[in-house]
Amino acid sequence: MASVVNTLPVDLLAGKQEALLDSLRRMGRVIVAFSGGTDSAYLAWAATQALGDDALAITADSASIPESHKRDAEAFVRQFGIRHQYIETREFENPDYIRNDANRCFHCKDELFTRLTEFRSRYGDATVIYGVNKDDLGDYRPGQNAAKKHEVKAPLVEAGLTKSEIRELSRRANLPTWDRPAAACLSSRVPYGTPVTIQTIKTVEVGEEEMKALGFRQFRVRFHGEVVRLEIAPEEMERALSLEMARRFTAIFKALGFKYVTLDLEGYRQGSLNEVLGLKRA
């Protein structure tokens, strides 16, 4: 279960939310880069509260976004009356992205923000915003450099909102995304230096859907060529450590073409592939 803020006074969090809404109102018209995760969902909701139809959430139509995430995003915007559409991104046509070095995320976000910047000229020169939060600023996130390049605004940071505060405000607003597990694009499952292909990430996507079907909630399927490395949250690890579950994991992932199926005993942690870079985890 995701943690929420229970110690902060209600008026402090409400004040931060009102500051966010005021900031969005001053923008007049916005395009929200909307992945469907906790942060971007809260930002899309807040933008709609502040601006109504002058807020438009746009989701990348990319192979690196799981189909289940797209379905969740569509359900969210229907539930809360948020204007929404998809825009095609073509990061897989960029050899720098496929090469998958430590700047892969930059190339991905650069493509997304390029498309959104092109789109905004047809939408009244709206301000493009995205859901980075205060906690993200200390992480290794090259996508933030792409945001600076394209002058994409970060209203959650400007309001001083942390991840746990966003979860708590989302809970108070009855947003179903308040305790959604941390998510990232499918390409983040592939180690740096291993080329990212659509075939590879679709294999990962199938594997992760099978893990969900087994009832696991917070995990990652990491691709290492012939080897798959499963990271599972510590609170779910006991269930994973059984002969019966080992047989199920083996059946699932060998059917997907892996020769070896491994369980990472350190468990799930965000940005574990950054460990080889000697950088702070993202």
C-alpha positions as CSV (number, residue, x, y, z in Angstrom):
1,M,0.0,0.0,0.0
2,A,1.4,3.4,-0.9
3,S,2.1,5.8,1.9
4,V,0.1,9.0,2.4
5,V,0.6,12.1,4.5
6,N,-1.2,11.8,7.8
7,T,0.9,14.2,9.9
8,L,0.6,17.4,7.9
9,P,-2.3,19.8,8.9
10,V,-5.2,19.7,6.5
11,D,-4.9,23.5,6.0
12,L,-1.3,23.2,4.9
13,L,-2.0,20.6,2.2
14,A,-5.1,22.5,1.2
15,G,-3.0,25.7,0.9
16,K,-0.6,23.9,-1.4
17,Q,-3.4,22.7,-3.6
18,E,-4.9,26.1,-3.8
19,A,-1.5,27.5,-4.8
20,L,-1.4,24.9,-7.5
21,L,-4.9,25.8,-8.7
22,D,-4.1,29.5,-8.8
23,S,-0.9,28.8,-10.8
24,L,-2.9,26.8,-13.3
25,R,-5.6,29.5,-13.6
26,R,-2.9,32.1,-14.4
27,M,-1.7,29.9,-17.3
28,G,-5.1,30.3,-18.9
29,R,-4.8,27.2,-21.1
30,V,-2.7,24.1,-20.6
31,I,-1.7,20.8,-22.2
32,V,-1.0,18.1,-19.6
33,A,1.5,15.4,-20.5
34,F,-0.7,12.6,-19.1
35,S,0.7,9.1,-18.5
36,G,-2.1,8.0,-16.2
37,G,0.2,7.6,-13.1
38,T,-0.5,9.2,-9.7
39,D,1.3,12.5,-10.4
40,S,0.0,13.2,-13.9
41,A,-3.5,12.1,-13.0
42,Y,-3.6,14.5,-10.1
43,L,-2.2,17.3,-12.3
44,A,-4.8,16.6,-15.0
45,W,-7.6,16.6,-12.5
46,A,-6.3,19.8,-10.9
47,A,-5.9,21.5,-14.3
48,T,-9.5,20.6,-15.2
49,Q,-10.7,21.9,-11.8
50,A,-8.9,25.2,-12.5
51,L,-9.5,25.6,-16.2
52,G,-12.4,23.3,-17.3
53,D,-12.2,22.7,-21.0
54,D,-9.1,24.9,-21.3
55,A,-7.2,22.0,-19.9
56,L,-6.4,19.1,-22.3
57,A,-4.6,15.9,-21.2
58,I,-2.5,14.2,-23.9
59,T,-1.2,10.7,-23.7
60,A,1.7,9.4,-25.8
61,D,0.6,6.7,-28.2
62,S,3.8,4.7,-27.9
63,A,4.8,1.1,-27.8
64,S,6.7,1.8,-24.6
65,I,3.4,2.5,-22.7
66,P,1.6,-0.6,-21.6
67,E,-1.8,-1.1,-23.0
68,S,-3.2,-1.5,-19.5
69,H,-1.9,1.9,-18.6
70,K,-3.7,3.4,-21.6
71,R,-6.9,1.7,-20.6
72,D,-6.5,3.0,-17.0
73,A,-5.9,6.5,-18.4
74,E,-9.0,6.4,-20.5
75,A,-11.1,5.2,-17.6
76,F,-9.8,8.0,-15.4
77,V,-10.5,10.9,-17.9
78,R,-14.1,9.5,-18.4
79,Q,-14.7,9.3,-14.7
80,F,-13.6,12.9,-14.1
81,G,-14.7,14.6,-17.3
82,I,-11.2,15.5,-18.4
83,R,-10.6,16.4,-22.0
84,H,-8.2,13.9,-23.5
85,Q,-6.6,12.6,-26.6
86,Y,-3.6,10.7,-27.8
87,I,-0.6,11.9,-29.8
88,E,1.7,9.6,-31.7
89,T,5.4,9.6,-30.7
90,R,8.2,8.1,-32.7
91,E,11.0,7.5,-30.3
92,F,11.6,4.1,-31.8
93,E,12.7,5.8,-35.1
94,N,15.5,7.5,-33.2
95,P,18.8,5.5,-33.1
96,D,19.9,7.4,-30.0
97,Y,16.8,6.1,-28.2
98,I,17.2,2.5,-29.4
99,R,20.9,2.5,-28.4
100,N,19.6,2.8,-24.8
101,D,22.5,4.6,-23.1
102,A,22.0,6.5,-19.9
103,N,20.2,9.3,-21.7
104,R,17.4,7.1,-23.1
105,C,14.8,8.9,-21.0
106,F,16.0,12.3,-22.4
107,H,15.4,11.1,-26.0
108,C,12.0,9.8,-25.0
109,K,10.8,13.0,-23.3
110,D,12.5,15.1,-26.0
111,E,10.3,13.3,-28.6
112,L,7.2,13.7,-26.4
113,F,7.7,17.4,-25.7
114,T,8.6,18.1,-29.3
115,R,5.2,16.6,-30.4
116,L,3.3,18.5,-27.6
117,T,5.0,21.8,-28.5
118,E,4.0,21.3,-32.2
119,F,0.5,20.5,-31.1
120,R,0.0,23.5,-28.8
121,S,0.2,26.0,-31.8
122,R,-3.1,24.4,-32.8
123,Y,-4.5,24.8,-29.3
124,G,-4.1,28.5,-28.7
125,D,-0.5,28.4,-27.7
126,A,-1.2,26.6,-24.4
127,T,1.4,26.0,-21.7
128,V,2.7,22.5,-21.7
129,I,3.0,21.0,-18.2
130,Y,4.0,17.7,-16.8
131,G,3.8,15.8,-13.5
132,V,7.3,15.9,-12.0
133,N,7.1,16.4,-8.2
134,K,9.5,17.9,-5.6
135,D,10.9,14.5,-4.7
136,D,11.9,13.8,-8.2
137,L,14.4,16.7,-8.3
138,G,17.1,14.8,-6.6
139,D,16.8,11.7,-8.7
140,Y,18.6,10.8,-11.9
141,R,15.9,11.7,-14.4
142,P,17.3,12.9,-17.8
143,G,13.7,13.6,-18.9
144,Q,13.8,16.7,-16.8
145,N,16.6,18.1,-19.1
146,A,14.2,17.6,-22.0
147,A,11.5,19.5,-20.1
148,K,13.9,22.4,-19.6
149,K,14.9,22.4,-23.3
150,H,11.3,22.7,-24.3
151,E,10.3,25.1,-21.5
152,V,7.8,22.6,-20.1
153,K,6.4,23.8,-16.8
154,A,6.3,21.7,-13.6
155,P,3.4,23.1,-11.5
156,L,3.6,20.4,-8.8
157,V,7.2,21.4,-8.1
158,E,6.3,25.1,-8.1
159,A,3.6,24.3,-5.5
160,G,6.2,22.4,-3.4
161,L,4.2,19.1,-3.6
162,T,6.0,15.9,-2.7
163,K,4.9,12.4,-3.8
164,S,3.2,11.5,-0.5
165,E,1.4,14.8,-0.5
166,I,0.1,14.2,-4.0
167,R,-1.1,10.8,-2.9
168,E,-2.9,12.3,0.1
169,L,-4.5,15.1,-1.9
170,S,-5.5,12.5,-4.5
171,R,-7.1,10.4,-1.8
172,R,-9.1,13.3,-0.5
173,A,-10.3,14.1,-4.0
174,N,-11.4,10.4,-4.4
175,L,-9.0,9.8,-7.3
176,P,-8.5,6.1,-7.8
177,T,-4.9,6.8,-8.7
178,W,-4.0,7.9,-5.1
179,D,-2.3,4.5,-4.2
180,R,-1.4,3.4,-7.7
181,P,2.0,1.6,-7.6
182,A,4.9,3.6,-9.1
183,A,5.0,3.1,-12.9
184,A,7.5,3.7,-15.7
185,C,7.7,3.0,-19.4
186,L,8.5,-0.5,-20.5
187,S,11.9,0.5,-21.9
188,S,13.0,1.1,-18.3
189,R,13.0,-2.7,-17.9
190,V,16.0,-3.1,-20.3
191,P,19.6,-2.5,-19.0
192,Y,21.6,0.4,-20.4
193,G,23.6,-0.7,-23.4
194,T,21.1,-3.3,-24.5
195,P,19.2,-2.0,-27.5
196,V,15.6,-1.4,-26.9
197,T,13.2,-3.0,-29.4
198,I,9.5,-3.1,-29.7
199,Q,9.7,-6.9,-29.6
200,T,11.6,-6.9,-26.3
201,I,9.3,-4.5,-24.5
202,K,6.2,-6.3,-25.7
203,T,7.7,-9.5,-24.2
204,V,8.1,-7.7,-20.9
205,E,4.6,-6.3,-21.1
206,V,3.1,-9.8,-21.5
207,G,5.2,-11.0,-18.6
208,E,4.0,-8.2,-16.4
209,E,0.4,-8.8,-17.2
210,E,0.9,-12.4,-16.3
211,M,2.4,-11.3,-12.9
212,K,-0.6,-9.1,-12.3
213,A,-2.9,-12.1,-13.0
214,L,-1.0,-13.9,-10.3
215,G,-2.0,-11.2,-7.9
216,F,1.3,-9.3,-7.5
217,R,0.9,-5.5,-7.3
218,Q,4.3,-3.9,-7.1
219,F,7.0,-5.5,-9.2
220,R,9.2,-5.2,-12.3
221,V,10.2,-7.7,-15.0
222,R,13.8,-6.9,-15.9
223,F,15.1,-8.1,-19.3
224,H,18.6,-9.4,-19.4
225,G,18.7,-11.3,-22.7
226,E,18.3,-15.0,-22.0
227,V,17.7,-14.2,-18.3
228,V,14.6,-12.5,-16.8
229,R,15.1,-10.9,-13.3
230,L,11.9,-10.5,-11.3
231,E,11.8,-7.7,-8.7
232,I,8.9,-8.0,-6.2
233,A,8.1,-5.7,-3.4
234,P,9.3,-6.9,0.0
235,E,5.8,-7.1,1.4
236,E,4.9,-9.5,-1.4
237,M,8.1,-11.5,-1.4
238,E,7.0,-14.2,1.0
239,R,4.3,-15.3,-1.4
240,A,6.8,-15.3,-4.2
241,L,9.2,-17.6,-2.3
242,S,7.4,-20.9,-2.7
243,L,8.0,-23.9,-5.0
244,E,4.5,-23.5,-6.4
245,M,5.2,-19.9,-7.4
246,A,8.6,-20.8,-8.7
247,R,6.9,-23.3,-11.1
248,R,4.4,-20.6,-12.2
249,F,7.1,-18.1,-12.9
250,T,9.1,-20.6,-14.8
251,A,6.2,-21.6,-17.0
252,I,5.3,-18.0,-17.8
253,F,8.7,-16.8,-18.7
254,K,10.1,-19.8,-20.5
255,A,7.0,-19.7,-22.7
256,L,8.1,-16.1,-23.5
257,G,11.5,-17.3,-24.7
258,F,13.7,-16.8,-21.6
259,K,16.1,-19.6,-20.8
260,Y,16.6,-18.7,-17.2
261,V,14.1,-17.3,-14.7
262,T,15.5,-15.5,-11.6
263,L,14.0,-13.8,-8.5
264,D,16.0,-10.8,-7.2
265,L,16.3,-11.2,-3.5
266,E,16.7,-7.5,-2.9
267,G,13.2,-7.1,-4.1
268,Y,11.6,-4.3,-6.0
269,R,13.2,-0.9,-6.0
270,Q,12.7,2.0,-8.4
271,G,15.6,2.6,-10.8
272,S,17.5,-0.5,-10.0
273,L,19.1,-0.4,-13.5
274,N,20.7,2.9,-12.5
275,E,22.8,1.1,-10.0
276,V,25.4,0.2,-12.6
277,L,25.8,3.9,-13.3
278,G,26.8,4.7,-9.7
279,L,24.0,7.2,-9.6
280,K,21.3,7.9,-7.1
281,R,18.3,5.6,-7.8
282,A,15.4,7.0,-9.8
